[in-house]
């Protein structure tokens, strides 16, 4: 767990996080939560439709009739048909925004520029509308990059905390993530997209070693 002012951030493996304030529990991309004793969600954000990010089995473990589900349009059919309990499904597309209570959630795109399934066929196409959500809690901004390479939309975001992928293959590797940090300019970087069979945990330390002038926090997986 990482604590900053009035929030705590729990890394649940891969791209999955629980962000807690005094009154609100926000999950991003819950995945492989089976059997975990976790608090019920007030808000669940899914960054795209892939099963390790929009995972109905995990969402059903933490969603209730009072839970807001947020995600890009491409996730909505899954959320509608396979999540049993929810208050509502709200669209969160690139450049979109939702406000729930005192928390504002916006998004920029997330996509590959040079990682491909086959020539000209990226793992995460820009036109699919995948997102990197940005959560504003009081004076704290948390950017979760989703599945992405380093992209122009990251420039000068200046969040308080950036949750960034480092595993390579489908997303940025540690070296590219280090370059992304230099343009994002976060106060704190937390590497992700490792664990749960994805990438190597050592990539997180590689990122930290590349960013001697930046604050990088390596979290332990909590479940």
PyMOL CGO cylinders between C-alpha atoms (Angstrom):
from pymol import cmd
from pymol.cgo import CYLINDER

trace = [
    CYLINDER, 0.00, 0.00, 0.00, 1.10, 3.53, -0.75, 0.3, 1, 1, 1, 1, 1, 1,
    CYLINDER, 1.10, 3.53, -0.75, -0.32, 6.40, 1.28, 0.3, 1, 1, 1, 1, 1, 1,
    CYLINDER, -0.32, 6.40, 1.28, -0.36, 10.00, 0.14, 0.3, 1, 1, 1, 1, 1, 1,
    CYLINDER, -0.36, 10.00, 0.14, -2.17, 12.69, 2.11, 0.3, 1, 1, 1, 1, 1, 1,
    CYLINDER, -2.17, 12.69, 2.11, -5.80, 11.51, 2.40, 0.3, 1, 1, 1, 1, 1, 1,
    CYLINDER, -5.80, 11.51, 2.40, -5.66, 8.56, -0.01, 0.3, 1, 1, 1, 1, 1, 1,
    CYLINDER, -5.66, 8.56, -0.01, -4.25, 5.06, -0.11, 0.3, 1, 1, 1, 1, 1, 1,
    CYLINDER, -4.25, 5.06, -0.11, -3.32, 3.13, -3.25, 0.3, 1, 1, 1, 1, 1, 1,
    CYLINDER, -3.32, 3.13, -3.25, -3.34, -0.66, -3.24, 0.3, 1, 1, 1, 1, 1, 1,
    CYLINDER, -3.34, -0.66, -3.24, -1.76, -2.58, -6.13, 0.3, 1, 1, 1, 1, 1, 1,
    CYLINDER, -1.76, -2.58, -6.13, -3.73, -5.76, -6.85, 0.3, 1, 1, 1, 1, 1, 1,
    CYLINDER, -3.73, -5.76, -6.85, -1.43, -7.06, -9.58, 0.3, 1, 1, 1, 1, 1, 1,
    CYLINDER, -1.43, -7.06, -9.58, -1.17, -6.38, -13.32, 0.3, 1, 1, 1, 1, 1, 1,
    CYLINDER, -1.17, -6.38, -13.32, -3.01, -3.08, -14.04, 0.3, 1, 1, 1, 1, 1, 1,
    CYLINDER, -3.01, -3.08, -14.04, -5.43, -3.46, -11.13, 0.3, 1, 1, 1, 1, 1, 1,
    CYLINDER, -5.43, -3.46, -11.13, -5.61, -0.92, -8.30, 0.3, 1, 1, 1, 1, 1, 1,
    CYLINDER, -5.61, -0.92, -8.30, -7.84, 0.01, -5.39, 0.3, 1, 1, 1, 1, 1, 1,
    CYLINDER, -7.84, 0.01, -5.39, -7.74, 3.71, -4.53, 0.3, 1, 1, 1, 1, 1, 1,
    CYLINDER, -7.74, 3.71, -4.53, -9.33, 4.60, -1.19, 0.3, 1, 1, 1, 1, 1, 1,
    CYLINDER, -9.33, 4.60, -1.19, -10.33, 7.91, 0.27, 0.3, 1, 1, 1, 1, 1, 1,
    CYLINDER, -10.33, 7.91, 0.27, -12.12, 8.38, 3.58, 0.3, 1, 1, 1, 1, 1, 1,
    CYLINDER, -12.12, 8.38, 3.58, -15.49, 7.93, 1.87, 0.3, 1, 1, 1, 1, 1, 1,
    CYLINDER, -15.49, 7.93, 1.87, -14.89, 6.36, -1.54, 0.3, 1, 1, 1, 1, 1, 1,
    CYLINDER, -14.89, 6.36, -1.54, -13.42, 3.14, -2.93, 0.3, 1, 1, 1, 1, 1, 1,
    CYLINDER, -13.42, 3.14, -2.93, -12.34, 3.27, -6.57, 0.3, 1, 1, 1, 1, 1, 1,
    CYLINDER, -12.34, 3.27, -6.57, -11.14, 0.22, -8.50, 0.3, 1, 1, 1, 1, 1, 1,
    CYLINDER, -11.14, 0.22, -8.50, -9.34, 0.37, -11.83, 0.3, 1, 1, 1, 1, 1, 1,
    CYLINDER, -9.34, 0.37, -11.83, -9.23, -2.73, -14.08, 0.3, 1, 1, 1, 1, 1, 1,
    CYLINDER, -9.23, -2.73, -14.08, -10.00, -5.32, -11.36, 0.3, 1, 1, 1, 1, 1, 1,
    CYLINDER, -10.00, -5.32, -11.36, -8.62, -8.70, -12.43, 0.3, 1, 1, 1, 1, 1, 1,
    CYLINDER, -8.62, -8.70, -12.43, -8.17, -12.11, -10.78, 0.3, 1, 1, 1, 1, 1, 1,
    CYLINDER, -8.17, -12.11, -10.78, -9.76, -11.03, -7.51, 0.3, 1, 1, 1, 1, 1, 1,
    CYLINDER, -9.76, -11.03, -7.51, -11.29, -14.45, -6.85, 0.3, 1, 1, 1, 1, 1, 1,
    CYLINDER, -11.29, -14.45, -6.85, -11.29, -15.30, -3.15, 0.3, 1, 1, 1, 1, 1, 1,
    CYLINDER, -11.29, -15.30, -3.15, -9.91, -11.92, -2.09, 0.3, 1, 1, 1, 1, 1, 1,
    CYLINDER, -9.91, -11.92, -2.09, -11.49, -10.16, 0.87, 0.3, 1, 1, 1, 1, 1, 1,
    CYLINDER, -11.49, -10.16, 0.87, -11.83, -6.70, -0.62, 0.3, 1, 1, 1, 1, 1, 1,
    CYLINDER, -11.83, -6.70, -0.62, -14.18, -3.81, 0.16, 0.3, 1, 1, 1, 1, 1, 1,
    CYLINDER, -14.18, -3.81, 0.16, -17.12, -3.22, -2.14, 0.3, 1, 1, 1, 1, 1, 1,
    CYLINDER, -17.12, -3.22, -2.14, -16.64, -0.61, -4.83, 0.3, 1, 1, 1, 1, 1, 1,
    CYLINDER, -16.64, -0.61, -4.83, -18.22, 2.80, -5.09, 0.3, 1, 1, 1, 1, 1, 1,
    CYLINDER, -18.22, 2.80, -5.09, -16.67, 3.31, -8.54, 0.3, 1, 1, 1, 1, 1, 1,
    CYLINDER, -16.67, 3.31, -8.54, -15.13, 0.82, -10.99, 0.3, 1, 1, 1, 1, 1, 1,
    CYLINDER, -15.13, 0.82, -10.99, -13.22, 2.06, -14.03, 0.3, 1, 1, 1, 1, 1, 1,
    CYLINDER, -13.22, 2.06, -14.03, -12.35, -0.23, -16.94, 0.3, 1, 1, 1, 1, 1, 1,
    CYLINDER, -12.35, -0.23, -16.94, -9.81, 1.09, -19.43, 0.3, 1, 1, 1, 1, 1, 1,
    CYLINDER, -9.81, 1.09, -19.43, -10.69, -1.22, -22.35, 0.3, 1, 1, 1, 1, 1, 1,
    CYLINDER, -10.69, -1.22, -22.35, -12.49, -4.41, -23.29, 0.3, 1, 1, 1, 1, 1, 1,
    CYLINDER, -12.49, -4.41, -23.29, -9.71, -7.01, -23.00, 0.3, 1, 1, 1, 1, 1, 1,
    CYLINDER, -9.71, -7.01, -23.00, -10.48, -9.71, -20.44, 0.3, 1, 1, 1, 1, 1, 1,
    CYLINDER, -10.48, -9.71, -20.44, -7.58, -8.83, -18.15, 0.3, 1, 1, 1, 1, 1, 1,
    CYLINDER, -7.58, -8.83, -18.15, -8.95, -5.28, -17.82, 0.3, 1, 1, 1, 1, 1, 1,
    CYLINDER, -8.95, -5.28, -17.82, -12.71, -5.56, -18.22, 0.3, 1, 1, 1, 1, 1, 1,
    CYLINDER, -12.71, -5.56, -18.22, -13.21, -8.76, -16.23, 0.3, 1, 1, 1, 1, 1, 1,
    CYLINDER, -13.21, -8.76, -16.23, -16.81, -9.48, -15.22, 0.3, 1, 1, 1, 1, 1, 1,
    CYLINDER, -16.81, -9.48, -15.22, -15.89, -12.24, -12.75, 0.3, 1, 1, 1, 1, 1, 1,
    CYLINDER, -15.89, -12.24, -12.75, -13.74, -9.84, -10.75, 0.3, 1, 1, 1, 1, 1, 1,
    CYLINDER, -13.74, -9.84, -10.75, -16.14, -6.92, -11.13, 0.3, 1, 1, 1, 1, 1, 1,
    CYLINDER, -16.14, -6.92, -11.13, -19.02, -9.04, -9.82, 0.3, 1, 1, 1, 1, 1, 1,
    CYLINDER, -19.02, -9.04, -9.82, -17.08, -9.71, -6.60, 0.3, 1, 1, 1, 1, 1, 1,
    CYLINDER, -17.08, -9.71, -6.60, -16.89, -6.02, -5.70, 0.3, 1, 1, 1, 1, 1, 1,
    CYLINDER, -16.89, -6.02, -5.70, -19.84, -4.37, -7.47, 0.3, 1, 1, 1, 1, 1, 1,
    CYLINDER, -19.84, -4.37, -7.47, -23.15, -3.65, -5.75, 0.3, 1, 1, 1, 1, 1, 1,
    CYLINDER, -23.15, -3.65, -5.75, -26.43, -1.98, -6.65, 0.3, 1, 1, 1, 1, 1, 1,
    CYLINDER, -26.43, -1.98, -6.65, -24.78, 1.31, -5.61, 0.3, 1, 1, 1, 1, 1, 1,
    CYLINDER, -24.78, 1.31, -5.61, -21.62, 0.98, -7.76, 0.3, 1, 1, 1, 1, 1, 1,
    CYLINDER, -21.62, 0.98, -7.76, -20.91, 3.28, -10.69, 0.3, 1, 1, 1, 1, 1, 1,
    CYLINDER, -20.91, 3.28, -10.69, -19.28, 1.52, -13.65, 0.3, 1, 1, 1, 1, 1, 1,
    CYLINDER, -19.28, 1.52, -13.65, -17.19, 3.73, -15.95, 0.3, 1, 1, 1, 1, 1, 1,
    CYLINDER, -17.19, 3.73, -15.95, -15.47, 2.85, -19.19, 0.3, 1, 1, 1, 1, 1, 1,
    CYLINDER, -15.47, 2.85, -19.19, -15.18, 3.61, -22.88, 0.3, 1, 1, 1, 1, 1, 1,
    CYLINDER, -15.18, 3.61, -22.88, -18.02, 2.69, -25.20, 0.3, 1, 1, 1, 1, 1, 1,
    CYLINDER, -18.02, 2.69, -25.20, -16.28, -0.51, -26.29, 0.3, 1, 1, 1, 1, 1, 1,
    CYLINDER, -16.28, -0.51, -26.29, -16.70, -1.93, -22.75, 0.3, 1, 1, 1, 1, 1, 1,
    CYLINDER, -16.70, -1.93, -22.75, -20.37, -1.18, -22.29, 0.3, 1, 1, 1, 1, 1, 1,
    CYLINDER, -20.37, -1.18, -22.29, -21.89, -4.33, -23.77, 0.3, 1, 1, 1, 1, 1, 1,
    CYLINDER, -21.89, -4.33, -23.77, -19.74, -6.46, -21.46, 0.3, 1, 1, 1, 1, 1, 1,
    CYLINDER, -19.74, -6.46, -21.46, -20.61, -4.32, -18.44, 0.3, 1, 1, 1, 1, 1, 1,
    CYLINDER, -20.61, -4.32, -18.44, -24.31, -4.33, -19.32, 0.3, 1, 1, 1, 1, 1, 1,
    CYLINDER, -24.31, -4.33, -19.32, -24.70, -8.04, -20.01, 0.3, 1, 1, 1, 1, 1, 1,
    CYLINDER, -24.70, -8.04, -20.01, -22.21, -9.66, -17.62, 0.3, 1, 1, 1, 1, 1, 1,
    CYLINDER, -22.21, -9.66, -17.62, -22.09, -7.50, -14.48, 0.3, 1, 1, 1, 1, 1, 1,
    CYLINDER, -22.09, -7.50, -14.48, -24.94, -8.48, -12.22, 0.3, 1, 1, 1, 1, 1, 1,
    CYLINDER, -24.94, -8.48, -12.22, -25.18, -5.49, -9.86, 0.3, 1, 1, 1, 1, 1, 1,
    CYLINDER, -25.18, -5.49, -9.86, -24.51, -1.84, -10.62, 0.3, 1, 1, 1, 1, 1, 1,
    CYLINDER, -24.51, -1.84, -10.62, -26.08, 1.55, -10.13, 0.3, 1, 1, 1, 1, 1, 1,
    CYLINDER, -26.08, 1.55, -10.13, -25.43, 2.72, -13.67, 0.3, 1, 1, 1, 1, 1, 1,
    CYLINDER, -25.43, 2.72, -13.67, -22.90, 2.57, -16.53, 0.3, 1, 1, 1, 1, 1, 1,
    CYLINDER, -22.90, 2.57, -16.53, -21.34, 5.93, -17.39, 0.3, 1, 1, 1, 1, 1, 1,
    CYLINDER, -21.34, 5.93, -17.39, -19.36, 6.60, -20.56, 0.3, 1, 1, 1, 1, 1, 1,
    CYLINDER, -19.36, 6.60, -20.56, -15.73, 7.57, -20.12, 0.3, 1, 1, 1, 1, 1, 1,
    CYLINDER, -15.73, 7.57, -20.12, -14.14, 8.03, -23.51, 0.3, 1, 1, 1, 1, 1, 1,
    CYLINDER, -14.14, 8.03, -23.51, -10.96, 9.87, -24.55, 0.3, 1, 1, 1, 1, 1, 1,
    CYLINDER, -10.96, 9.87, -24.55, -11.33, 13.57, -23.68, 0.3, 1, 1, 1, 1, 1, 1,
    CYLINDER, -11.33, 13.57, -23.68, -14.51, 12.78, -21.74, 0.3, 1, 1, 1, 1, 1, 1,
    CYLINDER, -14.51, 12.78, -21.74, -15.31, 13.51, -18.10, 0.3, 1, 1, 1, 1, 1, 1,
    CYLINDER, -15.31, 13.51, -18.10, -17.63, 12.34, -15.33, 0.3, 1, 1, 1, 1, 1, 1,
    CYLINDER, -17.63, 12.34, -15.33, -18.19, 13.78, -11.87, 0.3, 1, 1, 1, 1, 1, 1,
    CYLINDER, -18.19, 13.78, -11.87, -19.35, 11.54, -9.04, 0.3, 1, 1, 1, 1, 1, 1,
    CYLINDER, -19.35, 11.54, -9.04, -19.77, 13.39, -5.78, 0.3, 1, 1, 1, 1, 1, 1,
    CYLINDER, -19.77, 13.39, -5.78, -16.60, 15.39, -5.22, 0.3, 1, 1, 1, 1, 1, 1,
    CYLINDER, -16.60, 15.39, -5.22, -14.48, 13.18, -7.50, 0.3, 1, 1, 1, 1, 1, 1,
    CYLINDER, -14.48, 13.18, -7.50, -13.87, 14.12, -11.13, 0.3, 1, 1, 1, 1, 1, 1,
    CYLINDER, -13.87, 14.12, -11.13, -12.75, 11.43, -13.58, 0.3, 1, 1, 1, 1, 1, 1,
    CYLINDER, -12.75, 11.43, -13.58, -11.53, 12.32, -17.07, 0.3, 1, 1, 1, 1, 1, 1,
    CYLINDER, -11.53, 12.32, -17.07, -9.54, 10.40, -19.68, 0.3, 1, 1, 1, 1, 1, 1,
    CYLINDER, -9.54, 10.40, -19.68, -6.99, 10.66, -22.44, 0.3, 1, 1, 1, 1, 1, 1,
    CYLINDER, -6.99, 10.66, -22.44, -6.47, 7.98, -25.13, 0.3, 1, 1, 1, 1, 1, 1,
    CYLINDER, -6.47, 7.98, -25.13, -4.38, 4.84, -24.61, 0.3, 1, 1, 1, 1, 1, 1,
    CYLINDER, -4.38, 4.84, -24.61, -2.98, 3.10, -27.69, 0.3, 1, 1, 1, 1, 1, 1,
    CYLINDER, -2.98, 3.10, -27.69, 0.00, 1.49, -29.36, 0.3, 1, 1, 1, 1, 1, 1,
    CYLINDER, 0.00, 1.49, -29.36, 2.17, 3.28, -31.87, 0.3, 1, 1, 1, 1, 1, 1,
    CYLINDER, 2.17, 3.28, -31.87, 4.65, 0.49, -32.59, 0.3, 1, 1, 1, 1, 1, 1,
    CYLINDER, 4.65, 0.49, -32.59, 3.52, -2.74, -30.94, 0.3, 1, 1, 1, 1, 1, 1,
    CYLINDER, 3.52, -2.74, -30.94, 1.60, -4.96, -33.33, 0.3, 1, 1, 1, 1, 1, 1,
    CYLINDER, 1.60, -4.96, -33.33, -0.18, -8.33, -33.48, 0.3, 1, 1, 1, 1, 1, 1,
    CYLINDER, -0.18, -8.33, -33.48, 0.73, -8.38, -37.15, 0.3, 1, 1, 1, 1, 1, 1,
    CYLINDER, 0.73, -8.38, -37.15, 2.02, -5.70, -39.54, 0.3, 1, 1, 1, 1, 1, 1,
    CYLINDER, 2.02, -5.70, -39.54, -0.24, -2.65, -39.26, 0.3, 1, 1, 1, 1, 1, 1,
    CYLINDER, -0.24, -2.65, -39.26, -2.44, -4.27, -36.59, 0.3, 1, 1, 1, 1, 1, 1,
    CYLINDER, -2.44, -4.27, -36.59, -1.64, -2.78, -33.15, 0.3, 1, 1, 1, 1, 1, 1,
    CYLINDER, -1.64, -2.78, -33.15, -2.60, -4.58, -29.96, 0.3, 1, 1, 1, 1, 1, 1,
    CYLINDER, -2.60, -4.58, -29.96, -4.46, -1.46, -28.82, 0.3, 1, 1, 1, 1, 1, 1,
    CYLINDER, -4.46, -1.46, -28.82, -5.60, 0.64, -31.81, 0.3, 1, 1, 1, 1, 1, 1,
    CYLINDER, -5.60, 0.64, -31.81, -6.26, 4.31, -31.24, 0.3, 1, 1, 1, 1, 1, 1,
    CYLINDER, -6.26, 4.31, -31.24, -9.58, 4.05, -33.04, 0.3, 1, 1, 1, 1, 1, 1,
    CYLINDER, -9.58, 4.05, -33.04, -10.86, 1.55, -30.44, 0.3, 1, 1, 1, 1, 1, 1,
    CYLINDER, -10.86, 1.55, -30.44, -11.20, 4.40, -27.95, 0.3, 1, 1, 1, 1, 1, 1,
    CYLINDER, -11.20, 4.40, -27.95, -9.27, 2.83, -25.08, 0.3, 1, 1, 1, 1, 1, 1,
    CYLINDER, -9.27, 2.83, -25.08, -8.54, 5.18, -22.19, 0.3, 1, 1, 1, 1, 1, 1,
    CYLINDER, -8.54, 5.18, -22.19, -6.01, 6.33, -19.65, 0.3, 1, 1, 1, 1, 1, 1,
    CYLINDER, -6.01, 6.33, -19.65, -8.23, 7.64, -16.83, 0.3, 1, 1, 1, 1, 1, 1,
    CYLINDER, -8.23, 7.64, -16.83, -7.32, 10.65, -14.70, 0.3, 1, 1, 1, 1, 1, 1,
    CYLINDER, -7.32, 10.65, -14.70, -8.87, 10.84, -11.23, 0.3, 1, 1, 1, 1, 1, 1,
    CYLINDER, -8.87, 10.84, -11.23, -9.06, 14.16, -9.39, 0.3, 1, 1, 1, 1, 1, 1,
    CYLINDER, -9.06, 14.16, -9.39, -9.50, 13.85, -5.61, 0.3, 1, 1, 1, 1, 1, 1,
    CYLINDER, -9.50, 13.85, -5.61, -9.25, 17.24, -3.88, 0.3, 1, 1, 1, 1, 1, 1,
    CYLINDER, -9.25, 17.24, -3.88, -5.79, 18.52, -4.92, 0.3, 1, 1, 1, 1, 1, 1,
    CYLINDER, -5.79, 18.52, -4.92, -4.48, 15.07, -5.89, 0.3, 1, 1, 1, 1, 1, 1,
    CYLINDER, -4.48, 15.07, -5.89, -4.48, 13.84, -9.49, 0.3, 1, 1, 1, 1, 1, 1,
    CYLINDER, -4.48, 13.84, -9.49, -3.93, 10.16, -10.30, 0.3, 1, 1, 1, 1, 1, 1,
    CYLINDER, -3.93, 10.16, -10.30, -3.25, 9.14, -13.91, 0.3, 1, 1, 1, 1, 1, 1,
    CYLINDER, -3.25, 9.14, -13.91, -3.61, 5.46, -14.84, 0.3, 1, 1, 1, 1, 1, 1,
    CYLINDER, -3.61, 5.46, -14.84, -2.17, 5.11, -18.33, 0.3, 1, 1, 1, 1, 1, 1,
    CYLINDER, -2.17, 5.11, -18.33, -4.02, 1.93, -19.31, 0.3, 1, 1, 1, 1, 1, 1,
    CYLINDER, -4.02, 1.93, -19.31, -2.44, -0.22, -22.02, 0.3, 1, 1, 1, 1, 1, 1,
    CYLINDER, -2.44, -0.22, -22.02, -0.37, 2.14, -24.11, 0.3, 1, 1, 1, 1, 1, 1,
    CYLINDER, -0.37, 2.14, -24.11, 2.92, 3.14, -25.62, 0.3, 1, 1, 1, 1, 1, 1,
    CYLINDER, 2.92, 3.14, -25.62, 4.39, 6.59, -25.03, 0.3, 1, 1, 1, 1, 1, 1,
    CYLINDER, 4.39, 6.59, -25.03, 1.97, 8.88, -26.87, 0.3, 1, 1, 1, 1, 1, 1,
    CYLINDER, 1.97, 8.88, -26.87, 1.78, 12.65, -27.52, 0.3, 1, 1, 1, 1, 1, 1,
    CYLINDER, 1.78, 12.65, -27.52, -1.30, 13.06, -25.30, 0.3, 1, 1, 1, 1, 1, 1,
    CYLINDER, -1.30, 13.06, -25.30, 0.85, 12.35, -22.25, 0.3, 1, 1, 1, 1, 1, 1,
    CYLINDER, 0.85, 12.35, -22.25, 2.93, 15.48, -22.60, 0.3, 1, 1, 1, 1, 1, 1,
    CYLINDER, 2.93, 15.48, -22.60, 2.92, 17.77, -19.58, 0.3, 1, 1, 1, 1, 1, 1,
    CYLINDER, 2.92, 17.77, -19.58, 0.01, 16.07, -17.79, 0.3, 1, 1, 1, 1, 1, 1,
    CYLINDER, 0.01, 16.07, -17.79, 1.79, 16.73, -14.48, 0.3, 1, 1, 1, 1, 1, 1,
    CYLINDER, 1.79, 16.73, -14.48, -0.34, 14.44, -12.28, 0.3, 1, 1, 1, 1, 1, 1,
    CYLINDER, -0.34, 14.44, -12.28, 0.48, 13.95, -8.63, 0.3, 1, 1, 1, 1, 1, 1,
    CYLINDER, 0.48, 13.95, -8.63, 0.77, 10.19, -9.20, 0.3, 1, 1, 1, 1, 1, 1,
    CYLINDER, 0.77, 10.19, -9.20, 1.21, 8.31, -12.48, 0.3, 1, 1, 1, 1, 1, 1,
    CYLINDER, 1.21, 8.31, -12.48, 0.50, 4.57, -12.73, 0.3, 1, 1, 1, 1, 1, 1,
    CYLINDER, 0.50, 4.57, -12.73, 2.48, 3.46, -15.78, 0.3, 1, 1, 1, 1, 1, 1,
    CYLINDER, 2.48, 3.46, -15.78, 3.04, 0.13, -17.61, 0.3, 1, 1, 1, 1, 1, 1,
    CYLINDER, 3.04, 0.13, -17.61, 6.57, -1.24, -17.88, 0.3, 1, 1, 1, 1, 1, 1,
    CYLINDER, 6.57, -1.24, -17.88, 6.34, -4.84, -19.11, 0.3, 1, 1, 1, 1, 1, 1,
    CYLINDER, 6.34, -4.84, -19.11, 6.86, -4.37, -22.86, 0.3, 1, 1, 1, 1, 1, 1,
    CYLINDER, 6.86, -4.37, -22.86, 5.34, -6.60, -25.60, 0.3, 1, 1, 1, 1, 1, 1,
    CYLINDER, 5.34, -6.60, -25.60, 1.83, -5.07, -25.42, 0.3, 1, 1, 1, 1, 1, 1,
    CYLINDER, 1.83, -5.07, -25.42, 2.73, -1.76, -23.73, 0.3, 1, 1, 1, 1, 1, 1,
    CYLINDER, 2.73, -1.76, -23.73, 5.72, 0.41, -22.87, 0.3, 1, 1, 1, 1, 1, 1,
    CYLINDER, 5.72, 0.41, -22.87, 8.83, -1.31, -21.59, 0.3, 1, 1, 1, 1, 1, 1,
    CYLINDER, 8.83, -1.31, -21.59, 10.88, 0.23, -18.78, 0.3, 1, 1, 1, 1, 1, 1,
    CYLINDER, 10.88, 0.23, -18.78, 13.09, 2.29, -21.11, 0.3, 1, 1, 1, 1, 1, 1,
    CYLINDER, 13.09, 2.29, -21.11, 10.14, 3.79, -22.98, 0.3, 1, 1, 1, 1, 1, 1,
    CYLINDER, 10.14, 3.79, -22.98, 8.27, 4.35, -19.72, 0.3, 1, 1, 1, 1, 1, 1,
    CYLINDER, 8.27, 4.35, -19.72, 11.25, 6.32, -18.43, 0.3, 1, 1, 1, 1, 1, 1,
    CYLINDER, 11.25, 6.32, -18.43, 10.97, 8.58, -21.48, 0.3, 1, 1, 1, 1, 1, 1,
    CYLINDER, 10.97, 8.58, -21.48, 7.23, 8.92, -20.86, 0.3, 1, 1, 1, 1, 1, 1,
    CYLINDER, 7.23, 8.92, -20.86, 7.83, 9.97, -17.26, 0.3, 1, 1, 1, 1, 1, 1,
    CYLINDER, 7.83, 9.97, -17.26, 10.06, 12.79, -18.48, 0.3, 1, 1, 1, 1, 1, 1,
    CYLINDER, 10.06, 12.79, -18.48, 7.21, 14.25, -20.54, 0.3, 1, 1, 1, 1, 1, 1,
    CYLINDER, 7.21, 14.25, -20.54, 4.36, 13.43, -18.13, 0.3, 1, 1, 1, 1, 1, 1,
    CYLINDER, 4.36, 13.43, -18.13, 6.27, 15.03, -15.21, 0.3, 1, 1, 1, 1, 1, 1,
    CYLINDER, 6.27, 15.03, -15.21, 4.47, 13.33, -12.32, 0.3, 1, 1, 1, 1, 1, 1,
    CYLINDER, 4.47, 13.33, -12.32, 5.43, 13.93, -8.71, 0.3, 1, 1, 1, 1, 1, 1,
    CYLINDER, 5.43, 13.93, -8.71, 5.38, 10.15, -8.10, 0.3, 1, 1, 1, 1, 1, 1,
    CYLINDER, 5.38, 10.15, -8.10, 5.48, 7.20, -10.52, 0.3, 1, 1, 1, 1, 1, 1,
    CYLINDER, 5.48, 7.20, -10.52, 4.18, 3.72, -9.70, 0.3, 1, 1, 1, 1, 1, 1,
    CYLINDER, 4.18, 3.72, -9.70, 5.04, 1.05, -12.28, 0.3, 1, 1, 1, 1, 1, 1,
    CYLINDER, 5.04, 1.05, -12.28, 2.41, -1.52, -13.28, 0.3, 1, 1, 1, 1, 1, 1,
    CYLINDER, 2.41, -1.52, -13.28, 1.44, -4.04, -16.00, 0.3, 1, 1, 1, 1, 1, 1,
    CYLINDER, 1.44, -4.04, -16.00, 3.50, -6.76, -14.36, 0.3, 1, 1, 1, 1, 1, 1,
    CYLINDER, 3.50, -6.76, -14.36, 2.37, -9.61, -12.12, 0.3, 1, 1, 1, 1, 1, 1,
    CYLINDER, 2.37, -9.61, -12.12, -0.49, -12.06, -12.68, 0.3, 1, 1, 1, 1, 1, 1,
    CYLINDER, -0.49, -12.06, -12.68, 1.61, -13.75, -15.34, 0.3, 1, 1, 1, 1, 1, 1,
    CYLINDER, 1.61, -13.75, -15.34, 2.29, -10.48, -17.18, 0.3, 1, 1, 1, 1, 1, 1,
    CYLINDER, 2.29, -10.48, -17.18, 5.89, -9.37, -17.73, 0.3, 1, 1, 1, 1, 1, 1,
    CYLINDER, 5.89, -9.37, -17.73, 8.69, -9.48, -15.17, 0.3, 1, 1, 1, 1, 1, 1,
    CYLINDER, 8.69, -9.48, -15.17, 8.53, -7.82, -11.76, 0.3, 1, 1, 1, 1, 1, 1,
    CYLINDER, 8.53, -7.82, -11.76, 12.17, -6.78, -12.23, 0.3, 1, 1, 1, 1, 1, 1,
    CYLINDER, 12.17, -6.78, -12.23, 11.05, -4.24, -14.85, 0.3, 1, 1, 1, 1, 1, 1,
    CYLINDER, 11.05, -4.24, -14.85, 9.89, -1.99, -12.00, 0.3, 1, 1, 1, 1, 1, 1,
    CYLINDER, 9.89, -1.99, -12.00, 13.37, -1.73, -10.53, 0.3, 1, 1, 1, 1, 1, 1,
    CYLINDER, 13.37, -1.73, -10.53, 14.76, -1.20, -14.03, 0.3, 1, 1, 1, 1, 1, 1,
    CYLINDER, 14.76, -1.20, -14.03, 12.47, 1.82, -14.36, 0.3, 1, 1, 1, 1, 1, 1,
    CYLINDER, 12.47, 1.82, -14.36, 13.57, 3.16, -10.98, 0.3, 1, 1, 1, 1, 1, 1,
    CYLINDER, 13.57, 3.16, -10.98, 17.22, 2.79, -11.94, 0.3, 1, 1, 1, 1, 1, 1,
    CYLINDER, 17.22, 2.79, -11.94, 16.59, 4.77, -15.13, 0.3, 1, 1, 1, 1, 1, 1,
    CYLINDER, 16.59, 4.77, -15.13, 14.92, 7.62, -13.25, 0.3, 1, 1, 1, 1, 1, 1,
    CYLINDER, 14.92, 7.62, -13.25, 17.37, 8.70, -10.58, 0.3, 1, 1, 1, 1, 1, 1,
    CYLINDER, 17.37, 8.70, -10.58, 15.97, 12.24, -10.64, 0.3, 1, 1, 1, 1, 1, 1,
    CYLINDER, 15.97, 12.24, -10.64, 12.33, 11.15, -10.22, 0.3, 1, 1, 1, 1, 1, 1,
    CYLINDER, 12.33, 11.15, -10.22, 10.42, 9.53, -7.37, 0.3, 1, 1, 1, 1, 1, 1,
    CYLINDER, 10.42, 9.53, -7.37, 9.46, 5.95, -8.25, 0.3, 1, 1, 1, 1, 1, 1,
    CYLINDER, 9.46, 5.95, -8.25, 7.51, 3.85, -5.74, 0.3, 1, 1, 1, 1, 1, 1,
    CYLINDER, 7.51, 3.85, -5.74, 7.49, 0.05, -6.14, 0.3, 1, 1, 1, 1, 1, 1,
    CYLINDER, 7.49, 0.05, -6.14, 4.41, -1.50, -4.52, 0.3, 1, 1, 1, 1, 1, 1,
    CYLINDER, 4.41, -1.50, -4.52, 3.92, -5.03, -3.27, 0.3, 1, 1, 1, 1, 1, 1,
    CYLINDER, 3.92, -5.03, -3.27, 1.01, -7.00, -4.70, 0.3, 1, 1, 1, 1, 1, 1,
    CYLINDER, 1.01, -7.00, -4.70, -1.67, -7.20, -1.99, 0.3, 1, 1, 1, 1, 1, 1,
    CYLINDER, -1.67, -7.20, -1.99, -3.66, -10.25, -3.09, 0.3, 1, 1, 1, 1, 1, 1,
]
cmd.load_cgo(trace, "trace")
